[in-house]
């Protein structure tokens, strides 16, 4: 089970992610992001990862793409969510990391 909640303030848009992010939940994250991107303007994008219980490499790659485009701020509070935030920020400009991850899982 998963959930994406959007909340807006005068200076930021927050996407709160909860649950397992694999398959259809990643597709929905991409859809939400694509509908949000043109309207973001100068607002800060915050992605709240604190409710995530699992995310696969594809989801992490999508977070990295979003971070590369927006310099999104990630909210994290556990070893898992800290890891996701660090990886998305640290590898935001490198698809090489994603290819290494795929080949290791094969």
C-alpha positions as CSV (number, residue, x, y, z in Angstrom):
1,X,0.0,0.0,0.0
2,X,1.2,3.5,-0.8
3,X,0.1,7.1,-0.8
4,X,1.2,10.4,-2.3
5,X,-0.1,13.6,-0.7
6,X,0.5,17.1,-2.1
7,X,0.4,20.2,0.0
8,X,1.0,23.8,-1.1
9,X,2.2,26.8,0.8
10,X,3.1,30.3,-0.4
11,X,6.8,29.3,-0.9
12,X,6.8,25.5,-1.2
13,X,5.1,22.4,-2.5
14,X,5.5,19.3,-0.5
15,X,5.0,15.7,-1.7
16,X,4.6,13.3,1.2
17,X,5.3,9.7,0.2
18,X,4.1,6.9,2.3
19,X,4.4,3.1,2.0
20,X,6.1,0.8,-0.6
21,X,7.3,2.5,-3.8
22,X,7.6,-0.1,-6.5
23,X,5.7,-0.6,-9.8
24,X,2.5,1.4,-10.0
25,X,3.4,3.7,-7.1
26,X,6.5,4.8,-9.0
27,X,4.4,5.4,-12.1
28,X,2.0,7.5,-10.0
29,X,4.9,9.5,-8.5
30,X,6.1,10.2,-12.1
31,X,2.6,11.3,-13.1
32,X,2.3,13.6,-10.1
33,X,5.7,15.1,-10.7
34,X,5.0,15.7,-14.4
35,X,1.8,17.5,-13.6
36,X,3.5,19.5,-10.8
37,X,6.6,20.5,-12.7
38,X,5.2,23.2,-15.0
39,X,3.4,25.0,-12.1
40,X,6.3,24.9,-9.6
41,X,7.8,28.3,-10.6
42,X,10.1,29.7,-7.9
43,X,8.6,27.5,-5.1
44,X,10.8,25.0,-3.3
45,X,9.9,21.4,-3.8
46,X,10.0,19.3,-0.7
47,X,9.8,15.6,-0.9
48,X,8.9,14.0,2.4
49,X,10.3,10.5,2.5
50,X,9.7,9.8,6.2
51,X,6.7,7.5,5.5
52,X,8.4,5.3,3.0
53,X,8.9,1.6,4.0
54,X,10.5,0.4,0.7
55,X,11.7,1.9,-2.6
56,X,13.3,0.0,-5.5
57,X,16.2,1.3,-7.6
58,X,13.7,2.6,-10.3
59,X,12.0,4.8,-7.7
60,X,15.4,6.0,-6.5
61,X,16.3,6.9,-10.0
62,X,13.1,9.0,-10.4
63,X,13.9,10.8,-7.1
64,X,17.4,11.6,-8.6
65,X,15.9,12.9,-11.8
66,X,13.5,15.2,-9.8
67,X,16.4,16.4,-7.6
68,X,18.5,17.1,-10.7
69,X,15.8,19.3,-12.2
70,X,14.6,21.1,-9.0
71,X,17.2,20.7,-6.2
72,X,14.3,19.3,-4.2
73,X,14.7,19.2,-0.4
74,X,14.3,15.7,1.0
75,X,12.8,15.2,4.5
76,X,14.2,12.0,6.1
77,X,14.3,10.5,9.6
78,X,15.5,6.9,9.4
79,X,18.4,5.0,8.1
80,X,16.3,4.0,5.0
81,X,15.0,7.5,4.2
82,X,18.4,9.1,4.9
83,X,19.9,6.6,2.5
84,X,17.3,7.4,-0.2
85,X,17.8,11.1,0.2
86,X,21.6,10.9,0.1
87,X,21.6,8.6,-2.9
88,X,19.1,10.8,-4.8
89,X,21.2,13.9,-4.1
90,X,24.6,12.3,-4.6
91,X,23.8,10.5,-7.8
92,X,21.4,13.1,-9.3
93,X,23.6,13.6,-12.3
94,X,24.8,10.1,-12.9
95,X,22.9,7.3,-14.7
96,X,26.1,5.2,-14.3
97,X,25.1,4.4,-10.7
98,X,21.7,3.2,-11.9
99,X,23.3,0.9,-14.5
100,X,25.6,-0.5,-11.8
101,X,22.7,-1.2,-9.5
102,X,20.8,-3.0,-12.2
103,X,23.8,-5.2,-13.2
104,X,24.4,-6.1,-9.5
105,X,20.8,-7.2,-9.1
106,X,20.8,-9.3,-12.3
